[in-house]
Amino acid sequence: MGTIEILGRVPLQGNVVIQGSKNAALPILAATILTEDTSYIKNCPRIADVCGMIRLLEEIGCRVRRRSDGIETDSSGVGKKVIRLDSEAVTGMRSSLCLLGALIGKCREVVMEYPGGCVIGARPIDMHIRALEQMGVSFVLENGCLRASTDDLHGAQISLPKVSVGATENVILAAVAAEGETLIRGAAREPEVVALCRFLSACGARIGGIGTDCLTVCGGKKLYGREYTIPADRIVAGTYLFACIGTGGTVFLEKAPCREMEAVIETAVYMGGKIWTSESGMYVQGPVRPFSVPLIRTAPYPGFPTDLQSAALAAETLGDGETVIEETIFENRFRIVGELQKMGACIVQESDRCVRVTGVPYLMGCPVTAAELRGGAALVTAGLMARGKTKVSGCSYIERGYENICRDFRDLGARVVSE
């Protein structure tokens, strides 16, 4: 999918099923290599990043089979040997970094290219390295590759200096294979971290404090493959929620994980949305015109997620009033601003981490370019809100996290085609 064309100004109507979570699926797939047999991970989204993870798993000796409702992995062929990952999937996918903790736990030595992903900030991996070093892992940078090795992977008391989902996941993955107990203070509480802990617990790991910022992992237990169902993607659900807020209309987001979306729902209600939640999903009625929220500030879970900042920004371009959006997680997440300004949005970027949005009566469709995953999806949302035709290029970014954003919006009555 190279480009997406949208004819906007159609209120969304109908029902859409929310896909499995990208941010839960990737570390769980990485975790399957710590078992000695077959795992079946159901509800894995059919997205580019999952395909990249499958290629990496196959590269290290896993047998992977895509079935109708999930992915089956057999890790019995992954031996305790030096693993070298030089695939393009490593440099193109930041989440490949979660393989580091799993491979250290399984093989005790790994060489991998420096991980990549979307350009939304520096996102250094120093925190991952310092935490794993406390567990007996040595690191050397060789010609742009990171070599990690250990002869004595052991538990440790680790205090993460700031909340990091990736660092928390890496420590967990290494800790379940380490000797002794690991205490993680300052752990990320995101639902995706909880899902990883629950999968590992089902495989035989002993993890205490799941869902809190203090985790205890008792390592050295033999792990067995299990069947596990990936939860629904709260970021995809939030994207479609803000699209409804921006365009008006009435939609049902089937399987939306409402309990994990309290901060997002609170913001959407302030913007004029009427929302009803149930075990089966979320019913959303959008306003005629969004209200402007005085301040939207991203924060680690359970705060407002950084991955939905762009979607909220797109919706607030039509807001009745003024909104300040502060980004506290990444320092380069406002790359969408220039593209929205092309469409007529009134946005003043006050710093790398703060923008001020004054709502305008309408946006005008025009050619825009996606520069990263979530910003790309937000540009599609802006196109749905705009008068005339919007053409979004750079859509390979969007495919990293959305199974078929065009299909989903067409199911809600939008006039959207991909090329």
N, C-alpha and C positions, 0 to 999 in steps of 0.2 A: 504494500500500500504506500504509494508515493505521495499522493495528495488527497485531500478531502474537500469536496465542494458542498456548501450549505446555502440553501435559500431560507432566510430567517423569518422571524416574526410569526411563527406558528406556535401557539400555546401547546405544551406537551400534554398528551392524554394517553392513558393506557397503563399497561403492566409490563415490567421488565424483571427478569430474574438476575440477582446479583451473583457474579462469578465467585470462585474461590479466591482466597487472599494470596496475592503475590508475595507479600512480605512475610507470610507464615509458611508458604510452600517451599521457598528457597532454602531456609535453614533446616527445615524438616527433611527435605531431600538430602541435604548434606549430612544430616544426622544418621541416615540409613546406613552409611558406610561403617558406622561403629558397631553394627550388629554383625552376626556371623551367617545370616541367612536372608530370607526373602521378606520384604515389607511391601504392603500395598497401600499407597497413599491416594485416597479418593478425593474427588472434587478439586484436583489440581487445575489451575487455569491454563488454557491453551494460549500462552503468550510467549513472546520472544525470549524473555529472561528464563522461563522454565525450559525452553528448548536449549538455551545455552548451558543451563545447569545439567541437563541430560547429557549433552556432549562431554562435559567435564567428567561426569560420573563414568561414562563409557571409557573415557581416556585413561582413567586410573584402574580399570579392570572390572567395573560393575556391569552386570547385564541388566539392561533396562528395556521394559516393554510397555508401550502405551496401550492401555485397554480402554474400553468404551467410557468408563466413568472414573478413570484414575491412571496412576502410573505404578507399575510393579518393578521393584529393584531387587536384585540379588547381589549382595556384596561379598559372597563367599570367595570370589576370585580376587579380592583386594588383599594382597599379601603384605607382610611387614617388611617393606623395602623402601628405599628412597623413591619418593614420587616427585616427578617433575611436571609441572603444569605450564605449558607454553602456548596454550590455545588462545585464539583471538577472543574467546568468550571471557577470559580472565580480564583482559584489558578493557573490554567493552561492558563489563557488568560488575558494578561495585559489590553486589551481593555475593560474588564469587569468593570474597574475603572470608565468608563464614566457613569455607572449606578448610581454612588454615587450622582452626581449632580442632575440627573433626579429623583431619589428616595427621596432625600432631598426636592426637589420641590413638589413632589407629596404627600409624606407620613410624612414628617417632622422628621422621625427617621428611621435609618437603621443600621443594624449590618452586617458586611461582613468580610469574611476572607481576609487577606492581598493579593492583586492581584498579579498574576504571569505573565507568558509569556516567551518569549525567553530570554536566559541569554546573553545579549549583553551589560550589564553595570548595574550600581547600580540603576539608574532611580528612585530616591527617590520621594515620593509623598508629601514632605513637602510643595512644592509650591501650590499644590491643597488645602492642609489643611489650610495654612495661608490665602489664598484668600477666602475660604469659611468661615473661622472664622470672617473675616471682614464683612460678610453678616449675622452674628448672629448665626453661626453653632458652636456647641461645640463638641470636639472630645475626646474620651477616648479609650486607648488600653487595651483590656481585653482578656487575654489568647490567644494572637495571632490574635484576631479579632479587627476590628476597629468599634467603636460605634460612630455614628454621629447623633446629634439631635438638634432641634431648636424649640423655641416657637415664634420666631420673625424673620422670614426670610425677610431680607430687602435689598434694593439696597445699593451699596457702590461704592466708587472710588477706583479701584484696579489697581495697577501698577505691572505687572509681572516682576520679576527681570531678567528673560531671556526668550527667546521664547520657549513655550511649547504648543504643539498641545493639549495634554490631559488636561492640566490645563485650557487652553482657552475654550475647549469644556465643561468641568465641570462647569466653572463659567457661561457660556451661559445657560446651561441647568437649573441651579439653578436660574439664574437671570430672566428668562422668567416667573417663578412662584413666584418670590419675589415681595414684595410691594415696589413701587418706581422705581427709575432709577439706573441702574448700568453702570458705565463707566469703560471699560477695556482698559488700556494702555499697550502697548507691546504685544498685542494679536498676535497669530500666523496667518499668511496669507495663509496657505496651502489651496489648492482647497477643501480638505475634510472639513475644517472649513467653507468655503464658502457654500458648499453643505448643511451642517447642518443648517446654518443660513437661507438659502433659503427654506428648508423644514419647519422650524419653522415659517418663515414669511408666508408661504402658509397656515399654520395652524391658523394664526391669531396673531402671535407675532409681536412686533414692534422692529426692530433691524436696527440701523443706522451704516454706515461706513463699510458695508460688503465688504470684500476683502482688507481692510486696517488694519493697526496695532492699530487702535483706534476704538473700538466698543461701541455703546450706546444701551443698552437694556432697554426698558420700560416694566416693569414687571406687573404682576397681571391681564393680559388679559386672558380671557377664550380661550382655544385652542380647535380646532376641528380636527378630523382625516381627512387626505387628501391622494390622490394618488400622488405618487412622483416616479420619475425614477432615480435610482442611476447612476451617471456618470461612464464612463469607467475607468478602473484601470490604472493609469499612471505608476505604478511600474511594473505591469505585462507587459505593452507595452514596458517599458524600458528594462526589462529582455530579451524579445525576440529581441529587437533592438540590444543589445550588443551581443546576440548569433549570429545574422547575421553578425555583425562586426567581430566576432571572427572566424566564419566558412567560410565567403564569401557567395556568392549566392545573390538571389534577392527575397524579400518577400514584401507582402502587409499586414500591420497591420490594419485590418478593425476596425473602431471606435476608434482608438488610439486618446487620447485627446491632439492633437499636441500643442495647445496654452498653455497647462500647462507643457510642456516639453521642453521649450526653452533651458535651461541650459544643459539638457541631449542631445538634438539634436546638440547643439554647440560642445559638447565633442565628439559625434559620428562622426561629420563631420571632426573634427581635426584628428580623428583616421583613416580617409580615406573613410568614408561612404558617399555615394551620397544619398541624402534624398529629397523627394518631399512630401509636405503636402497638404491636402485638408480637406474639411469639413467631408469627409467620412473616412479619415484615413491617413496612412503614408506609402509611398512607399520607400523601403530601398534597396540599392545595396551595398553589402559589398565589402571591398577591398580584393586583393589577400593576403595581410598581413597587419595587422593594423599598423598604425604609433603610436609611443609613444607620449602621451601628457606629456609635462614637469611636470605639476602639476595638480592634481585633488584634490580639497578641498571641502568637504561636507559643507553645510550651510543650514539654514532654507530657506523655499521657499521665493523668486524664485531662490535660489541657487541650487547647485547640491544636490540631495536628498541622505541622508544617506542610505536609503533603496536600492539604486542602486550602492553603493560603491563596494559591493562584485562582482556584475555583471561586472562592469568596470574593477576591478582587474583581474577577470578571463580572460577577453578579452585581457588585456594588457600583460599577460604572454607570448603572442606571438608577442608583439609589436616590431617594428624595432627601438630600442633605449632604453631609460631609462625613467621611470615614477615615480614620487613621489606622493603618495596618503596620504592625511592628513584627518583624521576623527575628526571633531570638535563637534559632537553631542553626541556620546557614546564612552565610554572608553574601551570597550571590544568587538569591532566589527571586529577584525582580526583573529577570531578563524579558519577561512578558510585557513590561510596561511600554516599551517603544512600539510594540506591535498593536497594543490596545489604543495607544495614542493615534496611530494611523487610522483607526476606526472611529476616531472622534472622542475618545475618552479623555476626561479632564483629570489627569494624574500628575502630581508633583512629587518627584522622588527627593525626599529631604536628606536621605543618607543611604548607604548600602543596605541598611536594615529597616528603613522606614519610608512609607509613602503616604501621601494624603490624597484622597479621592473625592472629588466633588461630582455628584451624579449629574448626568446630562439627560435630556429627554429621549434621545435615541442614539444608537451607533449606526454607522454605515459600513456595509460589507466591502471588503477589499482583499487583495492578496496579502497574506501574513505567513510567517515562517516559525515553526516550532523549533526551539533550541534545547528542550529537555522534556522529560516525560509528562510531569504534572502540568507544566505550563502549556504544553501542546494540547492536552485535554481541555484546559481552560480556554484556549483559543477556539476550540470547537464550540464550547459553550457560548462564547462571545458571538460567534457566527450565528448560532441559533437565535440570539437576542437581537441581531442587527437587521437593518433594512437591506434588501437586495442580496447580492451573492457574495459570499466569503469563500476564498480558496486558501486552505491551510496546507502548506508544504512542510517537508521534514517529518512526515508522519511515522517514520520508522521508530522514532522515540515513543510515540503513543502505543505502538504495538508491543513495547516492552512490558506494559502493565495492564492493557485492556484487551480482552479477547477479541471483541469486534464492536468498537464504539459506534460505528455507523449502523450496524444491525440493531444495536440496542436503542439508539435514538430513533431509528425508523419504526421500531416497535412502539415507540411513544408518539408516533405521528409526524416526526420531523422529516423535512425534505433534505436528505443527506445521501451523497453518493461518494464512493472512493474510486480512485484510479491507480 
